[in-house]
Amino acid sequence: MSSQSVVKPVSWLLVSTGLLLAGIGSASAESEKKNVLSAKFQITIAGFQIGKAQMTADYSDTTYRIDAQGKTTGLSRIVSKGRARIISNGLFDRDLPVPAAYALNSKDSKQNIVQMALTKGNVAKLAVQPPLKKMKDRVPVKPAHRHNVVDPLSALLFPAKTASRLEPRECERLLPIFDGRLRYNIRLSYKRSAEVDTGDDSSYKGKALVCQVRFEPIAGHRSNKQHVERLKANTGIEVWLAPLGDTAMLGGYKVVIATKYGELAVSPTSYRVGADTLQTALND
């Protein structure tokens, strides 16, 4: 089993690696106060860097727009010279995001495009290239699987349940993910707390929540594939959550996935809240 096959079904976790496409309109209201999260990440496996990424999120108490992009780096470019970008926007309802639009464009050996429009969390329009291949063991995606869903990128930003934003129950969440092809649940539970510091003076320093992640396939996957069962059984997946400035929001800070090749990690090198600088393209 390759490391790629481990990661692909939980692409929401690695959304910070981004995916390559022109933007969708923001759902933000101009009359509301906007906040900005600007973050840069390195992607490593067993300590070796294989990629880098960056993410910008503009958000208010009720709306958000997230733009993430990334590319492979170092020796991994010998195997794959991939670049990617994802953009999502929507509203917040209680403690969950409700996406209005999601778009993904990645290019490696082939191009992968997803464009999705949603109404109140229900998929209204969907265009996917290439489409899923028909296989006997593929669990069909039914219309009901496209209702009350969250896209992978929106799942990295949500309102806190508690005033401190760092209570263990912040991790207790069930995220119903649909990425245009696969429908799966991401179940979070509290694991521990940790002190974080990127070493960048302008970045967030302090406490973060470490949530265990369990992957629950619902539809679109192939039931006979071993990597699906291995991912489902993997107890070594974590997402770290950090409070965003003085807002009532939490953001994805770090992702860790245990693989047979070593720890796959998406770790911030910069994590700034309130910065007014816009995201720029990754340098070659």
PLY file of the C-alpha trace (Angstrom):
ply
format ascii 1.0
element vertex 284
property float x
property float y
property float z
element edge 283
property int vertex1
property int vertex2
end_header
0.00 0.00 0.00
1.46 3.33 -1.05
1.43 6.44 1.13
-0.73 8.09 -1.54
-3.42 5.45 -1.11
-3.41 6.09 2.63
-3.89 9.83 2.25
-6.35 10.20 -0.63
-9.59 9.25 1.17
-8.89 11.79 3.88
-8.00 14.62 1.55
-9.95 17.01 3.88
-7.11 16.60 6.37
-4.49 17.54 3.80
-6.47 20.31 2.24
-3.73 22.61 3.37
-1.74 21.10 0.51
-4.21 22.89 -1.73
-5.46 22.27 -5.27
-5.02 24.66 -8.66
-7.87 26.73 -9.84
-9.38 30.18 -10.26
-11.67 31.44 -7.54
-15.31 31.32 -6.67
-17.20 34.30 -5.26
-17.12 34.86 -1.53
-20.21 34.56 0.62
-18.91 37.22 3.02
-21.07 40.23 3.76
-19.25 43.52 3.40
-21.00 45.01 6.42
-19.50 42.41 8.76
-16.12 42.57 10.39
-13.75 40.24 8.57
-10.88 38.34 10.12
-7.99 36.70 8.29
-6.07 33.51 8.97
-2.89 33.25 6.90
-0.88 30.04 7.28
2.01 28.24 5.62
2.74 24.52 6.03
5.37 21.93 5.30
4.35 18.37 4.44
6.68 15.62 5.61
6.79 11.85 5.80
9.15 10.21 8.29
10.70 13.67 8.73
11.49 14.20 5.03
9.80 17.13 3.32
7.65 16.14 0.35
5.57 19.27 -0.13
4.61 22.73 1.02
1.33 24.58 1.15
-0.42 27.72 2.24
-3.93 28.70 3.22
-5.82 31.94 3.63
-9.22 32.12 5.32
-11.33 35.28 5.41
-14.14 34.88 7.91
-16.68 36.69 10.06
-19.11 35.44 12.70
-21.43 34.15 9.99
-19.48 33.70 6.73
-16.17 32.37 5.42
-14.02 31.96 2.34
-10.97 29.66 2.31
-8.27 29.42 -0.36
-5.57 26.72 -0.10
-2.84 25.68 -2.51
0.20 23.46 -2.49
2.81 21.55 -4.44
5.32 18.75 -4.11
8.91 19.59 -3.21
12.34 18.00 -2.85
12.94 14.41 -3.92
9.21 13.79 -4.24
9.28 15.87 -7.44
11.24 13.07 -9.09
8.12 10.92 -8.78
5.44 13.60 -8.96
5.44 17.29 -9.90
1.99 17.99 -8.56
0.36 21.34 -7.94
-3.09 21.89 -6.52
-5.63 24.42 -5.26
-8.97 24.32 -3.41
-11.41 27.14 -2.73
-14.55 27.01 -0.59
-17.02 29.50 0.84
-20.21 29.43 2.84
-21.94 30.28 6.11
-21.75 29.13 9.71
-24.72 27.53 11.43
-24.22 26.91 15.14
-20.95 24.93 15.44
-20.58 23.75 11.82
-19.79 25.31 8.44
-22.50 25.19 5.77
-20.73 25.40 2.40
-22.21 27.21 -0.61
-19.47 26.42 -3.14
-16.42 24.17 -3.40
-13.89 23.87 -6.20
-10.79 21.74 -6.56
-8.25 21.58 -9.36
-5.10 19.49 -9.10
-2.61 18.44 -11.73
-0.12 15.61 -11.49
0.12 12.88 -14.11
-3.50 13.79 -14.86
-5.85 16.63 -14.01
-8.52 16.33 -11.33
-11.38 18.84 -11.22
-14.35 19.12 -8.87
-16.88 21.99 -8.97
-19.75 21.85 -6.52
-22.55 24.26 -5.61
-24.60 23.67 -2.47
-27.81 25.03 -0.97
-28.14 24.76 2.81
-25.61 21.92 2.85
-27.28 20.01 0.00
-25.47 19.50 -3.31
-27.35 21.41 -6.03
-24.86 21.17 -8.90
-21.81 18.96 -9.36
-19.22 18.60 -12.10
-16.36 16.11 -11.71
-13.56 15.24 -14.13
-12.67 12.47 -14.43
-15.81 10.78 -13.07
-15.58 7.73 -10.82
-15.05 4.54 -12.77
-17.84 2.03 -12.52
-16.66 -0.98 -10.53
-18.60 -3.96 -9.19
-17.33 -3.36 -5.66
-17.93 0.40 -5.62
-20.51 1.51 -3.07
-22.92 3.72 -5.05
-23.39 7.37 -4.14
-27.14 7.92 -3.79
-28.98 11.28 -3.75
-29.36 11.04 0.05
-25.56 10.96 0.37
-25.40 14.49 -1.04
-27.64 16.03 1.62
-26.44 17.82 4.77
-22.77 17.54 3.86
-19.58 19.53 4.39
-16.78 19.76 1.86
-13.22 18.81 2.95
-11.88 22.37 2.99
-14.74 23.88 4.98
-14.11 21.23 7.64
-10.96 23.10 8.71
-12.81 26.11 10.13
-15.75 26.17 12.52
-17.27 28.07 15.45
-16.27 26.98 18.94
-18.80 25.42 21.29
-17.29 26.94 24.45
-16.11 30.38 25.52
-12.51 29.24 26.12
-12.46 27.37 22.77
-10.05 24.87 24.34
-12.36 22.56 26.26
-12.06 18.84 25.39
-15.61 18.74 24.06
-14.56 20.99 21.17
-13.14 17.80 19.64
-16.42 15.95 19.91
-17.65 16.44 16.37
-18.99 14.37 13.49
-18.20 15.87 10.08
-20.30 14.50 7.17
-17.85 14.94 4.29
-18.64 14.83 0.57
-15.75 15.71 -1.75
-17.58 15.30 -5.06
-16.81 11.61 -5.37
-16.66 10.07 -1.90
-19.06 10.38 1.02
-17.52 9.63 4.42
-17.73 10.71 8.02
-14.84 12.16 9.97
-15.41 11.49 13.67
-13.33 13.59 16.07
-12.73 12.88 19.76
-10.50 14.47 22.37
-7.03 12.96 22.76
-4.91 15.53 24.60
-3.79 19.16 24.66
-0.42 20.47 23.49
1.59 23.68 23.54
2.46 24.92 20.05
4.97 27.43 18.68
6.13 27.64 15.06
9.09 29.84 16.00
7.63 32.69 13.95
7.13 35.69 16.23
3.90 36.71 14.48
2.33 33.26 14.67
0.01 31.77 17.26
1.71 30.46 20.38
-0.15 28.63 23.10
-2.47 25.73 23.69
-3.96 23.55 20.95
-6.41 20.67 21.09
-5.26 17.34 19.68
-8.25 15.41 18.36
-8.20 11.79 17.30
-9.71 11.20 13.87
-11.66 8.13 12.78
-12.52 7.61 9.12
-15.93 6.09 8.37
-16.55 5.32 4.67
-20.15 5.72 3.53
-20.29 5.70 -0.30
-18.20 6.11 -3.42
-15.37 3.90 -2.16
-14.55 0.37 -3.31
-15.52 -2.09 -0.61
-12.90 -4.69 -1.58
-9.93 -2.34 -1.32
-7.66 -3.11 1.62
-6.50 0.47 2.04
-10.08 1.52 2.86
-10.23 -0.99 5.71
-6.76 -0.03 6.90
-7.68 3.62 6.93
-10.89 2.83 8.75
-8.91 0.92 11.39
-6.14 3.53 11.67
-6.10 4.99 15.19
-3.02 7.09 14.48
-4.72 10.02 12.75
-4.84 13.40 14.50
-6.01 16.90 13.70
-4.83 19.75 15.91
-7.14 22.71 16.49
-6.09 26.22 17.51
-8.17 29.23 18.59
-8.19 32.04 16.04
-7.28 35.32 17.72
-10.03 36.80 19.88
-12.81 35.39 17.69
-15.11 32.51 18.64
-13.50 30.31 15.98
-11.24 27.27 15.76
-8.96 26.43 12.86
-7.08 23.37 11.67
-3.48 23.77 12.85
-1.74 20.47 12.18
-2.52 17.03 10.78
-0.74 13.76 11.58
-1.38 10.40 9.89
0.41 7.21 10.92
1.49 5.17 7.88
3.69 2.11 7.31
6.33 4.50 5.93
6.40 6.70 9.02
4.44 9.70 10.22
2.86 11.83 7.51
2.46 15.35 8.88
1.16 18.71 7.69
2.81 21.16 10.11
2.61 24.96 10.16
5.72 27.06 9.62
3.61 30.20 10.01
0.10 30.56 11.48
-0.99 34.19 11.66
-4.39 35.53 12.63
-5.43 39.05 11.72
-2.79 39.54 9.02
-3.96 41.80 6.21
-1.62 40.38 3.58
-3.26 38.37 0.81
-2.16 34.90 -0.20
0.31 34.72 -3.08
1.15 31.84 -5.37
3.71 29.31 -4.16
7.15 29.88 -5.62
8.53 27.27 -7.94
0 1
1 2
2 3
3 4
4 5
5 6
6 7
7 8
8 9
9 10
10 11
11 12
12 13
13 14
14 15
15 16
16 17
17 18
18 19
19 20
20 21
21 22
22 23
23 24
24 25
25 26
26 27
27 28
28 29
29 30
30 31
31 32
32 33
33 34
34 35
35 36
36 37
37 38
38 39
39 40
40 41
41 42
42 43
43 44
44 45
45 46
46 47
47 48
48 49
49 50
50 51
51 52
52 53
53 54
54 55
55 56
56 57
57 58
58 59
59 60
60 61
61 62
62 63
63 64
64 65
65 66
66 67
67 68
68 69
69 70
70 71
71 72
72 73
73 74
74 75
75 76
76 77
77 78
78 79
79 80
80 81
81 82
82 83
83 84
84 85
85 86
86 87
87 88
88 89
89 90
90 91
91 92
92 93
93 94
94 95
95 96
96 97
97 98
98 99
99 100
100 101
101 102
102 103
103 104
104 105
105 106
106 107
107 108
108 109
109 110
110 111
111 112
112 113
113 114
114 115
115 116
116 117
117 118
118 119
119 120
120 121
121 122
122 123
123 124
124 125
125 126
126 127
127 128
128 129
129 130
130 131
131 132
132 133
133 134
134 135
135 136
136 137
137 138
138 139
139 140
140 141
141 142
142 143
143 144
144 145
145 146
146 147
147 148
148 149
149 150
150 151
151 152
152 153
153 154
154 155
155 156
156 157
157 158
158 159
159 160
160 161
161 162
162 163
163 164
164 165
165 166
166 167
167 168
168 169
169 170
170 171
171 172
172 173
173 174
174 175
175 176
176 177
177 178
178 179
179 180
180 181
181 182
182 183
183 184
184 185
185 186
186 187
187 188
188 189
189 190
190 191
191 192
192 193
193 194
194 195
195 196
196 197
197 198
198 199
199 200
200 201
201 202
202 203
203 204
204 205
205 206
206 207
207 208
208 209
209 210
210 211
211 212
212 213
213 214
214 215
215 216
216 217
217 218
218 219
219 220
220 221
221 222
222 223
223 224
224 225
225 226
226 227
227 228
228 229
229 230
230 231
231 232
232 233
233 234
234 235
235 236
236 237
237 238
238 239
239 240
240 241
241 242
242 243
243 244
244 245
245 246
246 247
247 248
248 249
249 250
250 251
251 252
252 253
253 254
254 255
255 256
256 257
257 258
258 259
259 260
260 261
261 262
262 263
263 264
264 265
265 266
266 267
267 268
268 269
269 270
270 271
271 272
272 273
273 274
274 275
275 276
276 277
277 278
278 279
279 280
280 281
281 282
282 283
